[in-house]
Amino acid sequence: MSLVRVHNFSVSLDGFGTGEGQRLDAPFGHAGHRLLEWAIPTRTFTEMGFHGDQVGTVGVDEAFASRWNTGVGVEIMGRNKFAPKAGPWPDEEWRGWWGDDPPFHTPVVVLTHHPRPPLEVAGGTTFYFVDAEPAEALARARELAGGLDVRIGGGTTTIREFLRADLVDEMHIAVVPIVLGRGERLWDGLEGLEERFTVEAVASPSGVVHLTFARRG
């Protein structure tokens, strides 16, 4: 069976996966792009519709960053990764943070309490909006994946829910050397998580520590 994977998800030293105050002009709240700058060169920032002044990554960071899409047939993401706010859709004109050619190039299952018709954009990406618990959403994603792996792309709440449901096989978390102090924490309610996984750490000269989790057995 295909694997369920998390890749390149960044958290601060105090465990926050996004900052406080997400809005249209601040997709990651007060964190800005600081959680992502280790992984995304300026060129890729532009492709994704974000803007930053970081130079491309090298070495350890680049090795981890480059694996995000290998063997992945579908992504699952939470509503807030797709849109700037929760609640009913004001209209169907919003097409995601990435514009008309997002980087996924696979089907994407968006978890929302307000389903809407699928949205097809350039590059082979179609967004499917479903109201489902993790196991049901995973079953739908596997139908779309063509036998390839399923990536849990975030945000923080979505990854935490899939970990609580024990549905993640492999996970890469990048611990970034910043302190956010507020926002959305990844590890809350996941006591004993390390008992389910073999955990390894690789340090980068950038100060980022790459944690990899592989399901035991």
TIPA-558540 format. One record per residue (C-alpha): x, y, z negated; residue in three letters. Coordinates in nm, 2 decimals. Each point is the difference from the previous one (the first is absolute). Last residue first. Layout:
((X, Y, Z), Ala)
...
This chain:
((0.77, -0.22, -1.24), Gly)
((0.05, 0.35, -0.14), Arg)
((-0.13, 0.29, 0.22), Arg)
((0.28, 0.22, 0.13), Ala)
((0.05, 0.35, -0.14), Phe)
((0.27, 0.23, 0.14), Thr)
((0.11, 0.31, -0.19), Leu)
((0.20, 0.26, 0.19), His)
((0.17, 0.25, -0.23), Val)
((0.04, 0.35, 0.15), Val)
((0.30, 0.21, -0.11), Gly)
((0.10, 0.09, 0.35), Ser)
((0.30, -0.24, -0.04), Pro)
((-0.25, -0.28, 0.00), Ser)
((-0.07, -0.25, -0.27), Ala)
((-0.14, -0.35, 0.07), Val)
((-0.23, -0.17, -0.24), Ala)
((-0.15, -0.35, -0.01), Glu)
((-0.32, -0.13, -0.15), Val)
((-0.14, -0.35, 0.02), Thr)
((-0.37, 0.04, -0.04), Phe)
((-0.30, -0.12, -0.21), Arg)
((0.16, 0.06, -0.34), Glu)
((0.12, 0.34, 0.11), Glu)
((-0.37, 0.12, 0.00), Leu)
((-0.02, -0.05, -0.37), Gly)
((-0.19, 0.32, -0.06), Glu)
((-0.16, 0.13, 0.31), Leu)
((-0.26, 0.24, -0.15), Gly)
((0.20, 0.31, 0.10), Asp)
((0.29, -0.08, 0.23), Trp)
((-0.07, 0.23, 0.29), Leu)
((-0.07, 0.34, -0.16), Arg)
((-0.20, 0.27, 0.17), Glu)
((0.09, 0.36, -0.06), Gly)
((0.20, 0.16, -0.28), Arg)
((0.35, 0.03, -0.14), Gly)
((0.16, -0.01, 0.34), Leu)
((0.36, -0.10, -0.10), Val)
((0.24, -0.06, 0.29), Ile)
((0.25, -0.27, 0.07), Pro)
((-0.21, -0.21, 0.24), Val)
((-0.09, -0.36, -0.09), Val)
((-0.06, -0.17, 0.33), Ala)
((-0.25, -0.29, -0.03), Ile)
((0.01, -0.29, 0.24), His)
((-0.26, -0.27, -0.05), Met)
((-0.06, -0.36, 0.11), Glu)
((-0.29, -0.24, -0.05), Asp)
((-0.28, 0.24, -0.12), Val)
((-0.35, -0.13, -0.07), Leu)
((0.02, -0.03, -0.38), Asp)
((-0.33, 0.19, -0.04), Ala)
((0.18, 0.24, -0.23), Arg)
((0.27, 0.04, 0.27), Leu)
((-0.26, 0.08, 0.26), Phe)
((-0.16, 0.26, -0.22), Glu)
((0.34, 0.16, -0.08), Arg)
((0.08, 0.02, 0.37), Ile)
((-0.33, 0.17, 0.07), Thr)
((0.03, 0.25, -0.29), Thr)
((0.34, 0.11, 0.10), Thr)
((-0.07, 0.07, 0.36), Gly)
((0.08, -0.22, 0.16), Gly)
((0.13, -0.19, 0.30), Gly)
((-0.10, -0.36, -0.08), Ile)
((0.16, -0.17, 0.30), Arg)
((-0.16, -0.32, 0.13), Val)
((0.22, -0.25, 0.18), Asp)
((-0.05, -0.14, 0.35), Leu)
((-0.26, -0.27, 0.10), Gly)
((-0.18, 0.23, 0.23), Gly)
((-0.04, 0.27, -0.27), Ala)
((-0.37, 0.09, 0.06), Leu)
((-0.16, -0.30, -0.17), Glu)
((0.27, 0.03, -0.26), Arg)
((-0.12, 0.35, -0.08), Ala)
((-0.36, -0.12, -0.05), Arg)
((0.12, -0.26, -0.25), Ala)
((0.22, 0.26, -0.17), Leu)
((-0.30, 0.23, -0.04), Ala)
((-0.20, -0.27, -0.16), Glu)
((0.28, -0.08, -0.25), Ala)
((0.06, 0.36, -0.08), Pro)
((-0.36, 0.10, -0.06), Glu)
((-0.19, 0.15, 0.30), Ala)
((-0.15, 0.31, 0.14), Asp)
((0.14, 0.01, 0.35), Val)
((0.13, 0.26, 0.25), Phe)
((0.18, -0.16, 0.30), Tyr)
((0.28, 0.22, 0.15), Phe)
((0.11, -0.10, 0.35), Thr)
((0.37, 0.04, 0.10), Thr)
((0.12, -0.12, 0.33), Gly)
((0.22, 0.30, 0.08), Gly)
((-0.27, 0.26, 0.03), Ala)
((-0.31, 0.02, -0.22), Val)
((-0.31, -0.22, -0.06), Glu)
((-0.22, 0.09, -0.30), Leu)
((-0.24, -0.27, -0.12), Pro)
((-0.34, 0.11, -0.11), Pro)
((-0.05, 0.13, -0.36), Arg)
((0.02, -0.16, -0.34), Pro)
((-0.04, 0.23, -0.30), His)
((0.12, -0.18, -0.31), His)
((0.34, -0.01, 0.17), Thr)
((0.28, -0.24, 0.06), Leu)
((0.17, 0.06, 0.34), Val)
((0.09, -0.30, 0.20), Val)
((0.27, 0.08, 0.27), Val)
((0.04, -0.18, 0.33), Pro)
((0.35, 0.02, 0.13), Thr)
((0.21, 0.28, 0.17), His)
((0.08, 0.13, -0.35), Phe)
((0.18, 0.33, 0.08), Pro)
((-0.31, 0.21, 0.07), Pro)
((-0.06, 0.14, 0.35), Asp)
((-0.31, 0.23, -0.01), Asp)
((0.10, 0.19, -0.31), Gly)
((0.20, -0.15, -0.29), Trp)
((-0.20, 0.13, -0.30), Trp)
((-0.31, -0.19, 0.10), Gly)
((-0.26, 0.05, 0.28), Arg)
((-0.23, 0.25, -0.17), Trp)
((-0.28, 0.08, 0.25), Glu)
((-0.25, -0.24, -0.16), Glu)
((-0.18, 0.25, -0.21), Asp)
((-0.02, 0.11, -0.37), Pro)
((0.08, -0.37, -0.09), Trp)
((-0.16, -0.09, -0.33), Pro)
((0.23, 0.01, -0.30), Gly)
((0.38, 0.00, -0.03), Ala)
((0.25, 0.26, 0.12), Lys)
((0.29, 0.06, 0.23), Pro)
((-0.06, -0.30, 0.23), Ala)
((0.18, -0.32, 0.11), Phe)
((0.23, -0.07, -0.29), Lys)
((-0.28, 0.12, -0.23), Asn)
((-0.24, -0.26, 0.14), Arg)
((0.23, -0.29, -0.10), Gly)
((0.21, -0.19, 0.25), Met)
((0.01, -0.35, 0.15), Ile)
((0.24, -0.05, 0.29), Glu)
((-0.01, -0.26, 0.28), Val)
((0.23, -0.22, 0.21), Gly)
((0.33, 0.05, -0.19), Val)
((0.30, -0.21, 0.12), Gly)
((0.25, 0.29, -0.04), Thr)
((-0.18, 0.32, -0.08), Asn)
((0.16, 0.13, -0.32), Trp)
((0.34, -0.17, 0.06), Arg)
((0.18, 0.32, 0.11), Ser)
((-0.03, 0.17, -0.34), Ala)
((0.19, -0.27, -0.18), Phe)
((0.31, 0.01, 0.22), Ala)
((-0.03, 0.38, 0.03), Glu)
((0.02, 0.04, -0.38), Asp)
((0.30, -0.23, -0.03), Val)
((0.21, 0.18, 0.27), Gly)
((-0.13, 0.32, 0.16), Val)
((-0.31, 0.21, 0.00), Thr)
((-0.06, 0.28, 0.24), Gly)
((0.03, 0.37, -0.11), Val)
((-0.27, 0.15, -0.22), Gln)
((-0.16, 0.33, 0.09), Asp)
((-0.36, -0.11, -0.03), Gly)
((-0.33, 0.01, 0.19), His)
((-0.27, -0.26, 0.02), Phe)
((-0.21, -0.09, 0.31), Gly)
((0.13, -0.35, 0.01), Met)
((0.21, 0.06, 0.31), Glu)
((0.14, 0.31, -0.16), Thr)
((0.11, -0.19, -0.31), Phe)
((0.14, -0.27, 0.22), Thr)
((0.23, 0.25, 0.17), Arg)
((0.10, 0.16, -0.33), Thr)
((0.12, -0.34, -0.13), Pro)
((-0.24, -0.20, -0.23), Ile)
((0.13, -0.22, -0.28), Ala)
((0.18, 0.20, -0.27), Trp)
((-0.23, 0.30, 0.06), Glu)
((-0.32, -0.19, -0.09), Leu)
((-0.04, 0.06, -0.38), Leu)
((0.11, 0.37, 0.04), Arg)
((-0.25, 0.07, 0.28), His)
((-0.22, 0.22, -0.22), Gly)
((-0.03, -0.14, -0.35), Ala)
((-0.25, 0.28, -0.08), His)
((-0.27, -0.19, 0.19), Gly)
((0.11, -0.27, 0.24), Phe)
((-0.21, 0.11, 0.30), Pro)
((0.06, 0.37, -0.08), Ala)
((-0.16, 0.22, 0.26), Asp)
((-0.32, -0.20, 0.01), Leu)
((-0.01, -0.07, -0.37), Arg)
((0.15, -0.22, -0.26), Gln)
((0.03, 0.18, -0.34), Gly)
((0.21, -0.22, -0.21), Glu)
((0.30, -0.19, 0.14), Gly)
((0.02, -0.34, 0.15), Thr)
((0.16, -0.34, -0.09), Gly)
((0.07, 0.11, -0.36), Phe)
((0.22, -0.24, -0.20), Gly)
((0.20, 0.23, -0.22), Asp)
((0.31, -0.04, 0.21), Leu)
((-0.21, 0.09, 0.30), Ser)
((-0.17, -0.26, 0.22), Val)
((0.05, -0.09, 0.37), Ser)
((-0.17, -0.26, 0.20), Phe)
((0.24, -0.11, 0.27), Asn)
((-0.18, -0.33, 0.08), His)
((-0.29, -0.19, -0.16), Val)
((-0.07, -0.35, 0.14), Arg)
((-0.28, -0.25, 0.02), Val)
((0.14, -0.31, 0.18), Leu)
((-0.17, -0.19, 0.29), Ser)
((-0.11, -0.36, -0.07), Met)
